[in-house]
Amino acid sequence: MSGFFVTFEGGEGSGKSTQLERLARRLRARGLEPLVTREPGGTPLAEGIRALLLDPARRPSAMAEALLMEAARAELVAGVIRPALLAGRIVLCDRYDDSTLAYQGGGRGLDAELLRGLNRAATEGLKPDVTLLFDLDPVAGLARRARAADSVNRLDREPEAFHARVRARYLELAKAEPGRFVVLDGSLPPDRLETQVWAALEPRLVALGGSV
């Protein structure tokens, strides 16, 4: 089977990371070994950038935040994602370039076209085959984060209005690219969401020649 690139997007507490883990387990049970990674992160350098970006004690400017994200992304794509895809693997990534458009664009108010250009430079034009967007009211998502997280990161502390703007931008992105995005209701029980994720991906995997 040729490489297949799936990204998981959504606001804080939307359930995307849980569903990524469940999908990875399901694929492994079928004899497939996906590469699982995340943004920012996935390499030693990018994980260091992640620690800086999520540190509540730090307050980078909106542009500095965006550029740090792009540096981590460039490192991850060149060193991890693209080689895995060229080797024919399924890649599951917790966040990708749509996060920059949603968080630094919608949330912070940076120019969308500027961010698209930075995304293209960092990824060298690599786009996901499918993007799963877990949509959830930010109030509910932040409440989940507060209950489940061992510590609150810098983005969790942003005001509700910021997270509302992020959600709105995500939905705009999904509307603009219906062929790539699959929008899922993040308020659904995890088992039901898992079923919907598999229903969205299984036909595409079969079409690529995979035995799933």
Secondary structure by P-SEA (a helix, b strand, c coil): ccbbbbbbbbccccaaaaaaaaaaaaaaaacccccccccccccaaaaaaaaaaacccccccaaaaaaaaaaaaaaaaaccaaaaaaabbbbbbcccaaaaaccccccccccaaaaaaaaaaaaccccccbbbbbcccaaaaaaaaaaccccccccccccaaaaaaaaaaaaaaaaaccccbbbbcccccaaaaaaaaaaacaaaaaaacccc
